Amino acid sequence: MKRLILAAAASLALSACSGGLLRADDASTQAVRMAMAAQVIDHAGVRDTSQVVGLDGRAAVNAQERYQKSFGGSKPLASPVATTEEGAWK
């Protein structure tokens, strides 16, 4: 019986706190929506069903594969330290 009362009290205490954590005020919600809308170039673009011209599927796949491989390479693209011919720091 004691465990049941303790469990009920704990669940009531936790449920009372959980509702306020997920609520956002109107000002922050509006700020987030405005920031997202500012990043969209063409808001009517979602309704444009014409074919995209400029990059075919094969070239897009190759570009995407090169992009993914660029993160897994063990060879650095450039030396992180600039040195002179003698090996001293510049």
MARTI-682544 format. One record per atom (N, C-alpha, C): residue in one letter; chain; atom name; x, y, z. Coordinates in nm, 3 decimals, always signed. Layout:
BEGIN
<node A, A, CA, <X, Y, Z>>;
...
This chain:
BEGIN
<node M, A, N, <+0.082, -0.119, +0.000>>;
<node M, A, CA, <+0.000, +0.000, +0.000>>;
<node M, A, C, <+0.087, +0.126, +0.000>>;
<node K, A, N, <+0.196, +0.120, +0.077>>;
<node K, A, CA, <+0.285, +0.235, +0.084>>;
<node K, A, C, <+0.350, +0.262, -0.052>>;
<node R, A, N, <+0.386, +0.155, -0.123>>;
<node R, A, CA, <+0.445, +0.171, -0.257>>;
<node R, A, C, <+0.345, +0.232, -0.354>>;
<node L, A, N, <+0.221, +0.192, -0.345>>;
<node L, A, CA, <+0.117, +0.244, -0.434>>;
<node L, A, C, <+0.098, +0.394, -0.412>>;
<node I, A, N, <+0.095, +0.436, -0.288>>;
<node I, A, CA, <+0.079, +0.578, -0.258>>;
<node I, A, C, <+0.201, +0.657, -0.305>>;
<node L, A, N, <+0.320, +0.601, -0.284>>;
<node L, A, CA, <+0.442, +0.667, -0.328>>;
<node L, A, C, <+0.447, +0.679, -0.481>>;
<node A, A, N, <+0.409, +0.573, -0.552>>;
<node A, A, CA, <+0.407, +0.576, -0.698>>;
<node A, A, C, <+0.305, +0.677, -0.750>>;
<node A, A, N, <+0.189, +0.683, -0.686>>;
<node A, A, CA, <+0.087, +0.779, -0.729>>;
<node A, A, C, <+0.134, +0.922, -0.705>>;
<node A, A, N, <+0.197, +0.945, -0.594>>;
<node A, A, CA, <+0.247, +1.080, -0.564>>;
<node A, A, C, <+0.358, +1.120, -0.661>>;
<node A, A, N, <+0.446, +1.026, -0.691>>;
<node A, A, CA, <+0.554, +1.055, -0.785>>;
<node A, A, C, <+0.501, +1.084, -0.924>>;
<node S, A, N, <+0.402, +1.007, -0.969>>;
<node S, A, CA, <+0.347, +1.030, -1.103>>;
<node S, A, C, <+0.273, +1.163, -1.111>>;
<node L, A, N, <+0.204, +1.201, -1.004>>;
<node L, A, CA, <+0.137, +1.330, -1.003>>;
<node L, A, C, <+0.238, +1.444, -1.004>>;
<node A, A, N, <+0.345, +1.429, -0.930>>;
<node A, A, CA, <+0.448, +1.533, -0.926>>;
<node A, A, C, <+0.515, +1.549, -1.062>>;
<node L, A, N, <+0.545, +1.439, -1.128>>;
<node L, A, CA, <+0.609, +1.446, -1.259>>;
<node L, A, C, <+0.514, +1.498, -1.366>>;
<node S, A, N, <+0.389, +1.460, -1.361>>;
<node S, A, CA, <+0.295, +1.506, -1.464>>;
<node S, A, C, <+0.266, +1.655, -1.450>>;
<node A, A, N, <+0.274, +1.708, -1.331>>;
<node A, A, CA, <+0.250, +1.851, -1.310>>;
<node A, A, C, <+0.361, +1.935, -1.372>>;
<node C, A, N, <+0.482, +1.883, -1.376>>;
<node C, A, CA, <+0.595, +1.959, -1.430>>;
<node C, A, C, <+0.611, +1.945, -1.581>>;
<node S, A, N, <+0.559, +1.841, -1.638>>;
<node S, A, CA, <+0.588, +1.813, -1.779>>;
<node S, A, C, <+0.517, +1.906, -1.875>>;
<node G, A, N, <+0.403, +1.957, -1.843>>;
<node G, A, CA, <+0.328, +2.040, -1.937>>;
<node G, A, C, <+0.395, +2.171, -1.971>>;
<node G, A, N, <+0.460, +2.235, -1.877>>;
<node G, A, CA, <+0.522, +2.364, -1.899>>;
<node G, A, C, <+0.651, +2.358, -1.979>>;
<node L, A, N, <+0.714, +2.245, -1.983>>;
<node L, A, CA, <+0.841, +2.233, -2.054>>;
<node L, A, C, <+0.825, +2.236, -2.205>>;
<node L, A, N, <+0.714, +2.188, -2.255>>;
<node L, A, CA, <+0.697, +2.176, -2.399>>;
<node L, A, C, <+0.630, +2.297, -2.462>>;
<node R, A, N, <+0.580, +2.388, -2.382>>;
<node R, A, CA, <+0.511, +2.505, -2.436>>;
<node R, A, C, <+0.611, +2.613, -2.475>>;
<node A, A, N, <+0.586, +2.673, -2.590>>;
<node A, A, CA, <+0.666, +2.788, -2.633>>;
<node A, A, C, <+0.574, +2.909, -2.640>>;
<node D, A, N, <+0.625, +3.023, -2.605>>;
<node D, A, CA, <+0.541, +3.141, -2.611>>;
<node D, A, C, <+0.522, +3.185, -2.755>>;
<node D, A, N, <+0.423, +3.268, -2.777>>;
<node D, A, CA, <+0.388, +3.310, -2.913>>;
<node D, A, C, <+0.500, +3.389, -2.980>>;
<node A, A, N, <+0.574, +3.467, -2.905>>;
<node A, A, CA, <+0.680, +3.550, -2.964>>;
<node A, A, C, <+0.792, +3.464, -3.020>>;
<node S, A, N, <+0.834, +3.361, -2.946>>;
<node S, A, CA, <+0.942, +3.277, -2.996>>;
<node S, A, C, <+0.894, +3.191, -3.112>>;
<node T, A, N, <+0.772, +3.145, -3.107>>;
<node T, A, CA, <+0.717, +3.067, -3.219>>;
<node T, A, C, <+0.713, +3.151, -3.345>>;
<node Q, A, N, <+0.668, +3.275, -3.333>>;
<node Q, A, CA, <+0.662, +3.363, -3.448>>;
<node Q, A, C, <+0.802, +3.395, -3.500>>;
<node A, A, N, <+0.899, +3.411, -3.412>>;
<node A, A, CA, <+1.035, +3.441, -3.454>>;
<node A, A, C, <+1.095, +3.325, -3.532>>;
<node V, A, N, <+1.069, +3.203, -3.487>>;
<node V, A, CA, <+1.119, +3.085, -3.558>>;
<node V, A, C, <+1.055, +3.075, -3.695>>;
<node R, A, N, <+0.926, +3.095, -3.703>>;
<node R, A, CA, <+0.856, +3.087, -3.832>>;
<node R, A, C, <+0.905, +3.195, -3.929>>;
<node M, A, N, <+0.931, +3.315, -3.878>>;
<node M, A, CA, <+0.980, +3.422, -3.964>>;
<node M, A, C, <+1.122, +3.392, -4.013>>;
<node A, A, N, <+1.204, +3.334, -3.928>>;
<node A, A, CA, <+1.341, +3.298, -3.968>>;
<node A, A, C, <+1.339, +3.189, -4.074>>;
<node M, A, N, <+1.250, +3.093, -4.060>>;
<node M, A, CA, <+1.240, +2.986, -4.161>>;
<node M, A, C, <+1.188, +3.042, -4.293>>;
<node A, A, N, <+1.091, +3.131, -4.288>>;
<node A, A, CA, <+1.035, +3.189, -4.410>>;
<node A, A, C, <+1.138, +3.277, -4.481>>;
<node A, A, N, <+1.226, +3.341, -4.405>>;
<node A, A, CA, <+1.327, +3.427, -4.466>>;
<node A, A, C, <+1.431, +3.348, -4.545>>;
<node Q, A, N, <+1.442, +3.219, -4.518>>;
<node Q, A, CA, <+1.540, +3.137, -4.586>>;
<node Q, A, C, <+1.488, +3.077, -4.716>>;
<node V, A, N, <+1.361, +3.095, -4.745>>;
<node V, A, CA, <+1.301, +3.040, -4.866>>;
<node V, A, C, <+1.308, +3.145, -4.976>>;
<node I, A, N, <+1.367, +3.108, -5.090>>;
<node I, A, CA, <+1.383, +3.203, -5.199>>;
<node I, A, C, <+1.251, +3.225, -5.271>>;
<node D, A, N, <+1.186, +3.116, -5.309>>;
<node D, A, CA, <+1.062, +3.125, -5.387>>;
<node D, A, C, <+0.954, +3.049, -5.312>>;
<node H, A, N, <+0.864, +3.122, -5.248>>;
<node H, A, CA, <+0.758, +3.058, -5.170>>;
<node H, A, C, <+0.658, +2.985, -5.258>>;
<node A, A, N, <+0.645, +3.026, -5.383>>;
<node A, A, CA, <+0.552, +2.960, -5.474>>;
<node A, A, C, <+0.619, +2.843, -5.547>>;
<node G, A, N, <+0.744, +2.817, -5.520>>;
<node G, A, CA, <+0.817, +2.711, -5.588>>;
<node G, A, C, <+0.761, +2.572, -5.565>>;
<node V, A, N, <+0.695, +2.552, -5.454>>;
<node V, A, CA, <+0.638, +2.420, -5.425>>;
<node V, A, C, <+0.527, +2.385, -5.523>>;
<node R, A, N, <+0.463, +2.485, -5.581>>;
<node R, A, CA, <+0.356, +2.458, -5.677>>;
<node R, A, C, <+0.406, +2.449, -5.821>>;
<node D, A, N, <+0.534, +2.477, -5.844>>;
<node D, A, CA, <+0.592, +2.472, -5.979>>;
<node D, A, C, <+0.624, +2.327, -6.014>>;
<node T, A, N, <+0.551, +2.273, -6.113>>;
<node T, A, CA, <+0.570, +2.132, -6.150>>;
<node T, A, C, <+0.653, +2.116, -6.277>>;
<node S, A, N, <+0.713, +2.225, -6.327>>;
<node S, A, CA, <+0.793, +2.213, -6.448>>;
<node S, A, C, <+0.923, +2.139, -6.418>>;
<node Q, A, N, <+0.980, +2.081, -6.522>>;
<node Q, A, CA, <+1.102, +2.002, -6.507>>;
<node Q, A, C, <+1.221, +2.091, -6.474>>;
<node V, A, N, <+1.306, +2.042, -6.385>>;
<node V, A, CA, <+1.426, +2.116, -6.347>>;
<node V, A, C, <+1.531, +2.095, -6.455>>;
<node V, A, N, <+1.592, +2.205, -6.500>>;
<node V, A, CA, <+1.690, +2.199, -6.607>>;
<node V, A, C, <+1.826, +2.237, -6.550>>;
<node G, A, N, <+1.931, +2.167, -6.593>>;
<node G, A, CA, <+2.064, +2.207, -6.553>>;
<node G, A, C, <+2.150, +2.095, -6.501>>;
<node L, A, N, <+2.098, +2.000, -6.428>>;
<node L, A, CA, <+2.178, +1.894, -6.370>>;
<node L, A, C, <+2.103, +1.763, -6.388>>;
<node D, A, N, <+2.163, +1.672, -6.466>>;
<node D, A, CA, <+2.095, +1.544, -6.486>>;
<node D, A, C, <+2.119, +1.453, -6.366>>;
<node G, A, N, <+2.048, +1.344, -6.361>>;
<node G, A, CA, <+2.054, +1.252, -6.248>>;
<node G, A, C, <+2.191, +1.191, -6.227>>;
<node R, A, N, <+2.256, +1.152, -6.334>>;
<node R, A, CA, <+2.388, +1.089, -6.322>>;
<node R, A, C, <+2.490, +1.186, -6.264>>;
<node A, A, N, <+2.491, +1.308, -6.312>>;
<node A, A, CA, <+2.584, +1.408, -6.258>>;
<node A, A, C, <+2.553, +1.440, -6.112>>;
<node A, A, N, <+2.425, +1.443, -6.077>>;
<node A, A, CA, <+2.387, +1.470, -5.939>>;
<node A, A, C, <+2.433, +1.358, -5.846>>;
<node V, A, N, <+2.418, +1.233, -5.890>>;
<node V, A, CA, <+2.462, +1.119, -5.810>>;
<node V, A, C, <+2.613, +1.122, -5.792>>;
<node N, A, N, <+2.687, +1.150, -5.899>>;
<node N, A, CA, <+2.833, +1.158, -5.889>>;
<node N, A, C, <+2.877, +1.269, -5.793>>;
<node A, A, N, <+2.812, +1.382, -5.802>>;
<node A, A, CA, <+2.847, +1.493, -5.713>>;
<node A, A, C, <+2.818, +1.457, -5.568>>;
<node Q, A, N, <+2.707, +1.391, -5.545>>;
<node Q, A, CA, <+2.671, +1.352, -5.409>>;
<node Q, A, C, <+2.768, +1.248, -5.354>>;
<node E, A, N, <+2.811, +1.153, -5.437>>;
<node E, A, CA, <+2.907, +1.052, -5.395>>;
<node E, A, C, <+3.043, +1.115, -5.362>>;
<node R, A, N, <+3.088, +1.209, -5.445>>;
<node R, A, CA, <+3.214, +1.278, -5.417>>;
<node R, A, C, <+3.205, +1.356, -5.286>>;
<node Y, A, N, <+3.090, +1.416, -5.264>>;
<node Y, A, CA, <+3.069, +1.491, -5.139>>;
<node Y, A, C, <+3.078, +1.398, -5.019>>;
<node Q, A, N, <+3.013, +1.283, -5.025>>;
<node Q, A, CA, <+3.017, +1.188, -4.914>>;
<node Q, A, C, <+3.157, +1.133, -4.892>>;
<node K, A, N, <+3.231, +1.105, -5.000>>;
<node K, A, CA, <+3.367, +1.052, -4.988>>;
<node K, A, C, <+3.462, +1.155, -4.929>>;
<node S, A, N, <+3.432, +1.283, -4.945>>;
<node S, A, CA, <+3.522, +1.386, -4.895>>;
<node S, A, C, <+3.531, +1.385, -4.743>>;
<node F, A, N, <+3.434, +1.328, -4.674>>;
<node F, A, CA, <+3.436, +1.323, -4.529>>;
<node F, A, C, <+3.509, +1.201, -4.476>>;
<node G, A, N, <+3.529, +1.099, -4.557>>;
<node G, A, CA, <+3.587, +0.976, -4.507>>;
<node G, A, C, <+3.731, +0.954, -4.545>>;
<node G, A, N, <+3.791, +1.044, -4.618>>;
<node G, A, CA, <+3.928, +1.024, -4.664>>;
<node G, A, C, <+4.029, +1.034, -4.552>>;
<node S, A, N, <+4.134, +0.952, -4.560>>;
<node S, A, CA, <+4.238, +0.958, -4.459>>;
<node S, A, C, <+4.348, +1.056, -4.498>>;
<node K, A, N, <+4.352, +1.097, -4.624>>;
<node K, A, CA, <+4.454, +1.189, -4.672>>;
<node K, A, C, <+4.401, +1.332, -4.661>>;
<node P, A, N, <+4.471, +1.421, -4.589>>;
<node P, A, CA, <+4.423, +1.559, -4.578>>;
<node P, A, C, <+4.435, +1.632, -4.711>>;
<node L, A, N, <+4.344, +1.724, -4.734>>;
<node L, A, CA, <+4.345, +1.798, -4.859>>;
<node L, A, C, <+4.456, +1.903, -4.862>>;
<node A, A, N, <+4.492, +1.957, -4.748>>;
<node A, A, CA, <+4.596, +2.059, -4.741>>;
<node A, A, C, <+4.672, +2.044, -4.611>>;
<node S, A, N, <+4.793, +2.092, -4.611>>;
<node S, A, CA, <+4.874, +2.086, -4.490>>;
<node S, A, C, <+4.823, +2.190, -4.391>>;
<node P, A, N, <+4.801, +2.151, -4.265>>;
<node P, A, CA, <+4.748, +2.247, -4.168>>;
<node P, A, C, <+4.852, +2.345, -4.118>>;
<node V, A, N, <+4.982, +2.319, -4.144>>;
<node V, A, CA, <+5.088, +2.405, -4.094>>;
<node V, A, C, <+5.167, +2.460, -4.213>>;
<node A, A, N, <+5.184, +2.591, -4.217>>;
<node A, A, CA, <+5.263, +2.654, -4.322>>;
<node A, A, C, <+5.408, +2.662, -4.274>>;
<node T, A, N, <+5.501, +2.610, -4.355>>;
<node T, A, CA, <+5.643, +2.611, -4.317>>;
<node T, A, C, <+5.725, +2.669, -4.431>>;
<node T, A, N, <+5.847, +2.710, -4.398>>;
<node T, A, CA, <+5.941, +2.756, -4.498>>;
<node T, A, C, <+6.024, +2.638, -4.547>>;
<node E, A, N, <+6.116, +2.661, -4.637>>;
<node E, A, CA, <+6.199, +2.551, -4.687>>;
<node E, A, C, <+6.285, +2.489, -4.577>>;
<node E, A, N, <+6.322, +2.567, -4.478>>;
<node E, A, CA, <+6.403, +2.516, -4.370>>;
<node E, A, C, <+6.321, +2.443, -4.265>>;
<node G, A, N, <+6.190, +2.448, -4.274>>;
<node G, A, CA, <+6.104, +2.382, -4.178>>;
<node G, A, C, <+6.062, +2.468, -4.060>>;
<node A, A, N, <+6.096, +2.596, -4.063>>;
<node A, A, CA, <+6.058, +2.686, -3.955>>;
<node A, A, C, <+5.917, +2.738, -3.980>>;
<node W, A, N, <+5.856, +2.790, -3.876>>;
<node W, A, CA, <+5.722, +2.847, -3.888>>;
<node W, A, C, <+5.726, +2.976, -3.967>>;
<node K, A, N, <+5.623, +2.999, -4.042>>;
<node K, A, CA, <+5.609, +3.127, -4.114>>;
<node K, A, C, <+5.548, +3.228, -4.023>>;
